[in-house]
Amino acid sequence: MKLRIIRVKTALLLLTVALIAGGLYAQKPETVRAASGALFKTLFQFDNTDGGDPSAALVQGTDGSFYGTTIAGGANDDGTVFKITPQGILTTLHSFDITEGYAPEASMVLGADGNFYGTTDAGGAYLSACNGYGCGTIFKITPGGALTTLYSFCAQAGCPDGNRPGALVQGADGNFYGTTEYGGSDSCPNTCGTVFKITPTGVFTGLYKFTPADGFYPSLLAGLVQASDGNFYGTTQEGGSVPCHGGACGTVFRITPEGVLTSLHSFTDSGAEGAGPSGTLIQATDGNLYGTTGGGGHGQDCFHGGCGTVFKITLQGVYTTLADLNITDGSGPFGLIQGTDGNFYGAANQGGSGECNCGSIFEVTPAGVLTPLHSFNTSGGGYMPFSSPIQATNGTFYGTTFYSTAPNGDYGAVYSFSVGLGPFVKSVPTAGKTGTTVKILGNNLKFATGVTFNGVAATFTVESSTYIKATVPAGATTGPIVVTLPSGTLTSNANFQVLP
């Protein structure tokens, strides 16, 4: 029997009927209006044949659908890659076999070539390592479901290249960068973790091996973010230079594309700043980085006396705690995204005001005012999210929960959540030189009449109603992308960075 996450089953049932036909699964969404006025819908509940236990955030594709992974389930019970429409129609694209990877736990990323790139927590070519289950892989998968394993970790004893890889990010140079939770240096109890680079064709380079002083165990549910200065930023769950609960509570670090690492901040103690940073950092429109800690802070009735925090840190390392979560706000947040209204949105794994301590969705302003928007319940479809939602180009948020209440088992769910924000466009990649081909994602783009990069007109081709292909024009500078339609204009949710 393969290694699996130990899951606490819930016997509560939701009267949802799954219609299974031809590999497509559709369910009637359940709609709940939160006290805040936000609209919550359960779009789909897994039954393990189509996947089970999703922990990763979704990613929007060029076709307007969302792509994600499940840790378990599928044809081999090794996890799946799936596609789901905004209406909740799900297609299982690939069922993993342990030899090509097992338990994809971290989020995928849409590459500039239109394919998705991701990692698996275990499996791969070296199954004798990591207790006989393999140490994880890096894979590429097309929107149609053709999967290629690009790299298998731990070809050598001790896994100097790392094991248990987390989420990837595509750098401005076209390569993918990521971290592993374990492997690398042997100076930690389970080795400390690594930072690596891999090309789209699978050429792997180890960039850094963590030590206890740097911080160690970067979360496999998190990844790196490339900031506007060209460097990558990330967090470790433990380690650092400041004692905390008999150990150390983690760090924020910067690493150059060449592998030079600088520790920017060591978390002090859970009562002051939070402990165990969780989720991928984001760079907001003000240029600063924002993130969450999974525990600590001044909230009540949670682990180590705190429920987690929301923080801001400058690229130079100046740290500010923005908000403390209380148990009714949610406990154990997993990262943030910045909405098109400028506020931050996140999901917490536990807490909330529901009857089951099942988690929440919350909003935080840049000034640190926190508002709980939705509490998950065992009577409301999915519950206990392990990732923050994404904001799709239609303005609505979409996410996953690890558990659900379908009659056929608690295998997780996909949800949508609307606070009334309008549509926008986003680019892949978000940075490039003059002449770079850029994918612009959106909705109802079929009759677009113009595309500009910070006011400079670009040549473009409308590929579909959800996808435009444009070229960064000569003379363009860093700023928003604007698409002109007969009905008005759509502006990108982030500035496109024009590289020298």
Salt bridges, closest charged atoms under 4 A:
ASP53 OD2 - ARG4 NH2 3.27
ASP53 OD1 - ARG7 NE 2.48
ASP63 OD2 - LYS83 NZ 3.98
ASP77 OD2 - ARG4 NH1 3.14
ASP78 OD1 - LYS2 NZ 3.96
GLU100 OE2 - HIS94 NE2 2.46
ASP121 OD1 - ARG164 NE 2.65
GLU181 OE1 - ARG164 NH1 3.07
GLU273 OE1 - HIS265 NE2 2.82
ASP324 OD2 - HIS298 ND1 3.47
ASP410 OD1 - ARG7 NH1 3.89
ASP410 OD1 - LYS9 NZ 3.58
